[in-house]
Amino acid sequence: MASSRDHWDETYRTKAETLVSWYQPSPERSLALIGSVAPSRSAGIIDIGGGASRLIDGLLAEGYGDLTVLDISTVALDRAKARLGPRAETVNWIAADIARWRPSRIWDVWHDRAVFHFLTERPAQEAYIAALMQATRAGSAVVIATFAPTGPERCSGLPVQRYDASALAARLGADFELVAQAEEAHVTPAGATQDFQYGVFRRR
């Protein structure tokens, strides 16, 4: 069986980043939610599973200067770096499996669109939450988007765990207070609709 890294590297090798199902030309919902919890452009923001997404482009355009992108796929990260050109040098890039990664600093905002829902086994979820705890402090904001209960049961050939905001809050635990939620009907490049839910949390 291929490793997770092999799976995602192959996904990006065989598809343009504009053709993967999670592609957004402009991730407006994520940008708006991050802006609502991080009005200061000096806020440290980490995008978990950011890969080749356009979120980093939008954050740079809005003037944020302390940005980190983590993804398991070096192919995806290389595509993002190539797209950004010289601006890529202002971003910290981390190639790592979130279920095995140990953060070396604290961030003000943790953002994840469509990583946590791929962690269907409890040990991997616990490892993710441990990394989240280590990477945040009291007052840090956490924005996580997963497939909603009405969303797909699989993505990129893999099973997912679907959540509503209250179920996600319960899974993250008492250290994180749910402060806002939003829904999004994401239209894929192929024209399908995927229901996402966003939870915004504050670390207690």
Secondary structure by P-SEA (a helix, b strand, c coil): cccaaaaaaaaaaaccccccccccccaaaaaaaaaaacccccbbbbbccccccaaaaaaaaacccbbbbbbccaaaaaaaaaaaccccccbbbbbcccccccccccccbbbbcccccccccaaaaaaaaaaaaaaccccbbbbbbccccccccccccbbbbbbcaaaaaaaaccccccccccccccccccbbbbbbbbbbbbcc
